[in-house]
Amino acid sequence: MPIHLLSAYACHTSPRYSADEAELTRSSLEWYKTLEPRGVQSTGQARLTPSKPRNLSPLQNVPPQQQHPTYNMTSNYEPSFTSSERTLINPSKSAPLLSSTTKPTTSTFQFPRDYHFPPFYTLQPTLTTLHAQLQKWSSLILSYCRFHKVFKLSIADAIETDLFYNKRLGKRLSREDAKEVIEFMRKEGRAEPVGKDGKEGGGSVFWVWWRNPEEWAGLIADWVDETAQKNTVLTLYELTESEATISQDFHGMDPELLQKALGILVKRGKAQVFGQEDQQGVKFF
């Protein structure tokens, strides 16, 4: 039975069909309509955008304040779920991929509205729909990593967290689909395999560029100018772990990423790095 008829059938026949369940059904149908171009059908699957949906009168009784606005692929995300998990970052040399050296915050991450819809966790077959869906996943990952200061993302670890797994819905993005999303981000310049050959972590560990190395270099250079640190020698620990930088996005930065950013400043003649690997310092010009 097509999905819109099945939903309508459930509305009419279930005496316990709550207003919340009715709204979820109506919202899911709206999600399908906006993602799939009108009139397109997928082989062997229910039509995503029925041209003549049956009258779903029970859904019309849902109070207006509970109704979602019509979905727009180009609109900003509207948060619906929150998360306080901080399990995906690797900011220190000795810390594993599931650890954090930054202090937990009391605020929570606001998930976008797409996170609420079960179809979001299955990549769609239509190319135009798939491209829009990959963009949404990319935006979600970048926002999530920025909020939690995630610099390296391990797909094997992340697949078990709320980034890819919605416990409330019992839905998750598969590992293969997650790899496809990251590959899309790589092509867009927002992800990069870790290691020279990209095989570190079994080829499933990636840098997530919510800021790329050039952007990080610019951010550090701006901080040096604003705080009059030119011709001052700082240890790398002071630069990323001291109270002086606690309000900066580069506070708690992964050491390897810090080296990439400082290397860019060295090439520009704005910094000099010296000392042993475990006791390095930097002087800014």
C-alpha positions in Angstrom: 0.0 0.0 0.0 1.5 3.4 -0.9 2.8 5.4 2.1 0.1 8.1 1.9 -2.7 5.6 1.8 -1.2 3.6 4.5 -0.9 6.7 6.7 -4.5 7.7 6.0 -5.7 4.1 6.8 -3.9 4.3 10.1 -5.5 7.6 10.9 -9.0 6.3 10.2 -8.8 2.9 11.8 -6.7 3.4 15.0 -8.9 4.6 17.9 -5.7 5.4 19.8 -4.1 7.5 17.0 -2.9 10.5 19.0 -2.5 14.0 17.8 1.3 13.7 18.1 1.3 10.6 15.9 -1.0 12.2 13.4 1.4 15.2 13.2 4.4 13.0 12.7 2.6 11.2 9.8 1.6 14.5 8.2 5.1 15.9 8.6 6.8 12.9 7.2 4.5 13.2 4.1 5.5 16.8 3.8 9.2 15.9 4.0 8.8 13.4 1.1 6.9 16.0 -1.0 9.7 18.6 -0.6 12.7 16.3 -1.2 11.3 14.4 -4.3 10.5 16.4 -7.4 6.8 16.3 -8.0 5.6 13.4 -10.2 8.8 11.4 -9.9 8.4 7.8 -8.8 11.0 5.3 -7.6 11.0 1.8 -9.0 9.6 -0.7 -6.6 8.9 2.0 -4.0 5.9 3.9 -2.9 5.4 7.2 -4.7 7.1 10.0 -2.6 4.8 12.8 -3.9 1.3 11.5 -4.6 -0.4 13.7 -7.1 -3.9 13.1 -5.7 -3.5 12.2 -2.0 -6.6 10.9 -0.3 -8.4 13.2 2.0 -6.7 12.9 5.4 -9.4 14.6 7.4 -8.1 13.4 10.8 -4.9 15.2 10.2 -6.7 18.4 9.6 -7.9 18.4 13.2 -4.4 18.8 14.5 -4.1 22.2 16.4 -2.4 24.8 14.3 0.2 25.4 17.0 1.4 21.8 16.6 1.8 21.9 12.8 5.1 22.2 11.1 5.6 24.9 8.4 6.0 23.7 4.8 9.6 22.4 4.4 11.9 24.4 2.1 15.3 22.9 1.0 16.9 26.4 0.9 15.6 27.6 4.3 17.6 27.6 7.5 17.4 24.6 9.8 14.7 24.8 12.5 16.0 23.0 15.6 13.9 20.2 17.1 16.3 17.9 19.0 19.2 18.7 21.3 22.4 16.9 22.2 25.1 17.3 24.8 27.3 14.4 23.7 30.9 15.3 23.3 32.5 12.0 22.1 34.0 12.5 18.7 37.0 14.8 19.2 40.7 14.1 19.3 42.3 17.4 20.5 45.3 15.9 22.3 48.3 13.8 21.2 47.6 11.0 23.7 43.8 11.1 23.7 41.8 8.4 21.8 39.2 9.3 19.2 36.4 9.2 21.8 37.9 11.7 24.3 37.8 15.4 24.9 40.2 17.8 26.7 37.7 20.6 26.5 35.3 21.3 29.4 31.7 20.2 28.8 29.3 23.0 28.3 25.9 23.4 29.9 24.3 24.3 26.5 23.1 21.6 24.1 23.4 21.2 20.4 20.3 22.1 18.5 19.6 19.4 15.8 17.9 20.6 12.6 14.3 19.6 11.8 15.4 17.0 9.3 16.8 15.0 12.2 13.2 14.3 13.1 12.2 12.5 9.9 12.9 8.8 9.4 13.5 9.2 5.6 16.5 11.4 6.4 18.4 8.3 7.4 18.1 6.5 4.0 19.8 8.1 1.0 17.3 8.7 -1.8 17.8 7.2 -5.3 16.9 10.3 -7.3 20.0 12.3 -8.0 18.6 15.8 -7.4 17.0 14.6 -4.2 20.2 12.8 -3.1 22.3 15.9 -3.7 20.0 18.0 -1.5 20.1 15.3 1.2 23.9 15.1 1.1 24.1 18.9 1.5 21.8 18.7 4.6 23.9 15.9 6.1 27.1 17.9 5.4 25.6 21.0 7.1 24.5 19.0 10.1 28.0 17.4 10.5 29.8 20.8 10.2 27.5 22.4 12.7 27.7 19.5 15.1 31.5 19.3 15.0 31.8 23.1 15.4 29.6 23.1 18.5 31.5 20.2 20.1 34.9 21.2 18.7 35.3 18.0 16.8 38.4 18.1 14.6 38.8 14.5 13.7 35.8 12.3 13.0 36.0 8.5 13.1 33.1 7.0 11.2 33.3 3.8 13.1 32.9 5.6 16.4 30.5 8.4 15.2 28.0 5.9 13.8 27.1 4.9 17.4 26.6 8.5 18.6 23.6 10.8 18.2 25.2 12.5 15.2 24.2 9.5 13.0 21.9 7.6 15.4 18.5 9.0 16.5 17.6 6.8 19.5 14.1 8.3 19.7 13.2 7.2 16.2 15.3 4.1 16.3 16.9 5.2 13.0 20.6 5.6 12.0 22.6 6.4 9.0 24.4 3.2 7.8 28.2 3.1 7.8 28.2 3.0 4.0 25.9 5.9 3.7 28.0 7.9 6.2 31.0 7.2 4.1 29.1 8.6 1.1 28.3 11.7 3.0 31.9 12.2 4.1 33.1 11.7 0.5 30.6 14.4 -0.6 32.1 16.7 2.0 35.6 15.8 0.8 34.7 16.8 -2.8 33.3 20.1 -1.3 36.6 20.8 0.5 35.0 20.2 4.0 36.6 16.9 4.9 40.0 15.2 4.3 41.3 11.7 5.2 43.7 11.7 8.1 47.3 10.6 7.2 49.4 11.0 4.1 47.8 8.1 2.4 44.4 8.5 4.0 44.7 5.0 5.6 44.9 6.1 9.3 42.2 4.5 11.3 41.5 2.0 8.5 40.6 4.8 6.1 37.6 5.8 8.2 39.1 8.8 10.1 38.7 12.3 8.6 39.4 15.9 9.3 36.2 17.9 9.4 36.9 21.3 8.1 34.3 23.5 9.8 37.4 25.7 9.5 40.1 24.6 7.1 43.9 25.1 8.0 44.1 28.4 6.1 41.1 29.7 8.1 42.7 28.5 11.3 45.9 30.3 10.4 44.0 33.5 9.8 42.2 33.2 13.1 45.4 32.7 15.0 47.1 35.6 13.2 44.1 37.9 14.1 44.4 36.9 17.8 48.1 37.7 17.7 47.4 41.1 16.4 44.5 41.8 18.7 46.4 40.8 21.9 49.8 42.3 20.9 51.6 39.0 20.9 54.0 39.8 18.0 57.7 39.1 18.9 56.4 37.1 21.9 57.4 33.5 22.3 54.6 31.1 23.3 54.6 27.4 23.9 52.1 25.4 21.8 50.5 24.4 25.0 50.0 28.1 26.0 48.6 28.8 22.6 45.8 26.1 22.8 45.4 25.3 26.5 45.9 28.5 28.5 43.2 30.7 30.0 44.3 33.5 27.6 42.8 31.6 24.6 39.8 29.9 26.3 37.4 32.1 24.4 39.0 31.3 21.1 37.8 28.5 18.7 41.4 27.3 18.5 41.5 26.6 22.2 41.8 22.8 22.6 42.8 22.4 19.0 44.2 19.0 17.8 48.0 19.3 17.9 48.4 18.0 14.4 45.9 20.6 13.0 47.7 23.3 15.0 50.9 22.3 13.2 49.2 22.6 9.9 47.9 26.1 10.7 51.3 27.3 12.1 53.0 25.8 9.0 50.9 28.2 6.9 52.0 31.2 9.0 55.6 30.1 8.8 55.4 30.1 5.0 53.8 33.6 5.1 56.7 34.8 7.2 54.4 35.5 10.2 55.7 32.9 12.6 58.7 30.7 13.5 58.3 27.3 15.2 61.3 25.9 17.2 62.2 23.4 19.9 61.6 19.7 20.4 58.4 18.0 19.3 57.1 17.7 22.8 58.2 21.2 23.9 57.8 23.3 20.9 57.4 27.1 20.9 56.3 29.6 18.4 57.3 33.3 17.8 55.0 35.5 15.8 56.1 38.4 13.6 
